[in-house]
Amino acid sequence: MTTESIDKKAFRSMSYGLYIVSAIADDKAAGCIVNTFQQVTSKPARVSVAINKENYTTGIILKSGRFEVSVLAESAPMELIGTFGFKTSAEIDKFADTAHTVDEAGVPYVTERVVAHVGARVIDKVDVGTHYVIVGEVECAEVLSDEQPMTYAYYHQVKGGKTPPKASSFESDGADAGVAPAEAPKDAAPRYGWRCMICGYVVEMDELPEDFTCPMCGMGREAFERIEL
């Protein structure tokens, strides 16, 4: 068997959710977006999360030995997803302008536009290459709203979201890179747009307003490059 026999489109048929995983160590809180969080056993209640080794949040989880997961609702705004998915906790306090609280262990979790939260103690870590699969024993869990949880398909298809480069399901072949729509006929007038160089978000317009901010990652006009669609 060779890598040529792997059709990565098959992975797109898998079902995922969208979550914010968070932790705190030495009074430094961190959090990031993941899509590979799941329950692995019922008795005892255990969960796992796959998270990129390079994520700042990963180091905080491993240092503290605990993590929280907030299950995002379909109503979660792109600004919230952009803050936790396309920025780093090493540089900003992601919780500063985000509704949150802490569990009994003092670990913060997001409470706005969230369906439920789960707090866990790390009991194992598996090195799977670019990511760690971190296994936790659940210490607390609570339903926070009756909203529908956001699926990864909903995030892409309804909200027009892109996949962060450090996500488990990221593909560098263009599927997640904010690729422009198919080419227009050769006799059609050229169309122009702007692409965020941080997250790949594309907006179609001739000129980008000076005060424009990316609805995906929150970056300003200076992070956009002009492209022909």
N, C-alpha and C positions, 0 to 999 in steps of 0.2 A: 504493500500500500504506500502511496506517495501523497504529498500535499496536493498534487494536481487532481486527485480524486475527491477532494473536499470542496463541495459547492457551498460557500458561506451563506448563500441565499436561504439555505435550509434553516439556519439559525434564526432567521426573521420570522419563522412560523412559531417560535417559542413565545410563551406568554410571560410578561414581566410586569412589575408594578413600578412605582416611583416613590422613593423614600429619602428622608434626610437622616443620616447617621451622625451622631454627635457624641462628644466626650469632653472631659475637662481634666487637666493635670497642672499642678502648680499654679492654680488660679487662671490658667489660660484655656479658654473654651474654643472648641473647633467643631466644624460640621461640614459635611459635603453631601452631594446628591449621589445615590446609588440606585441601581435597578435590580441587583442580585441579592436580595434579602429574602429569607424564607424560614419557615418552621421546619425543623428536621426530625424532632421527636415530640411526643405528647407527654409521656411519663418517663423521666422528668421532662418538663417543657424546655426544649432547647431550640435555638435558632442559629442561623449562620449568615454571614455577610461576606461578599467578595469585594475587596477594596484595593485599589492600586497602591503599591508600595511607596510611590512617590508623593501620595497625598499627605498633606500636613496632618490631617485628621487621623491617618493611620498611626503615626507616631504617638499621638496623644492617647489613642485607644490602648495601644500596647503598653504605654507608660503607666496609665491609670488602672488598667485591667477591667474597665467597664465601658459600656456604651449604651446609648439610647437610640431608638429608631422611631421617627415620626412618619406615619403613613399619610402621604399627601392626598388630598381630595381633588376631584376634577376641577373644582373652583379655584385651586391654588393659582395665583397670578404668576405670569412669566417673570416679573421682577423678583419674586421670592425664589423661583427656580434659578434665575440668573445669578442671584447673590450666592446661593449655596453650591451651584453647579459650575460656575465659570470664574469664580474668584477664589483667592486662597486665604485661609484663616491666619496664615503667617503674616499677612499684611493688614487685614482689617478685622474688626469685631463684627462678625456676621449676625450676632444676636442683638446688636445695639439698637437697631430699628425694627426688630422682629419680635412679635409676641411670643413669649416663652415662659417656662417655669422650670423647676428642678425636681427630680425624684428624691426619694428618701436617702439615696447615696450621694446627692448633691450634683447629679449629672443633668445638664440642661437639655431640654427638648422643646421643639417648636409646637405651639398650640394654635396658631392661626391657619385656617384652611386645611385642617388635619383631621383624619378619620379616627385614628387611634395612635397610641404610643406603646412601645415595648422597651423595658430596661433590662439589661443582661450583664452578667459577670463573665469575663473571658475565661474559658476553660481549655481552649486549644487553639492552635494556629497551624495552618497548612500552607507551605510555600508552593504556589502553583505557577511560578514564573514571574510575570509582571505584577501579579496580585497575591495577596494573602487571602485565604478563606479563614475567617475568624469565627470560631464556634463559641456561643455564649449560653449560659444557663439563665433562663428568665427569672428575674427577681420581682418584676412588677409589670403590669400590663393594664391598659384601660381604654375603653371606647370613649372618644371625645366628641363625636358627632354622628349623625345618621346620613351624612353625605356619601356619595359614591366614591370609592377609592380610585385614584387615577391609574390607568394602565399605561404602559409604555407606548402602546399603539395609539391611545387617545392623545398622549403628549405629542407624538409625531404628527398624526393625521388631523387632529382637531386644532391643537394649539400651534402647530407648525414648528415644534421644537427640534433642535439639533442635538446630537450626542457629543458630550464632552470627550476630548481625546483620551482621557485616562479611564473612561468607562469600560467595563468588561466587554460590552457589545460593540465598541467603536470599530468602524471599518474605515481604512484609509483609501479605499478604492473610489471614493466619491459619494457613496451612499449617505455618509454623515457629514460631508464637508461643505454643505451649503451650496451644492452645485446648481448652477442656473438652469432654467427650463430648457427644453429642447430647442434646437436652432430654428429660427424663423425662416420662411422661404427666402431665397436669395434676392428676389425682387422687392421684398418688404423693407420698409424703412427701419434703420437700426434702432434698437431699444437699449436703454441704458439703466443701470441700477448701481447700487452700492452694497459692498460686502464687508461685514465686520471681520477684521483680521484676527479677532480674539476667538469668536465662537462660530463664525461662518454664516451668521444670519444675513439674508439677502433681502433688500427692499428695492422695488422698481420705481424709480423716479429720476428725472434729469438732474435735479440739484437737491442736495441734502441740506435741510435747514441748519443754521449754526447751532441751534440749541437741541438738535436731535440726539436722542440717547437710544441705544440698542435695547429693544424690549426683551431680549434674551439675556444679555450679560450686564447691561447697564452702562456700557462704555459710551463715551461721547463721540462726536463727529470725527475727532482726530484718529479714531481707531478704524475708520472705514476707508476702503479703496473703491474707486470708480471702476465699474466693469461693464462690458457690453454683453447683453443677454441674447 
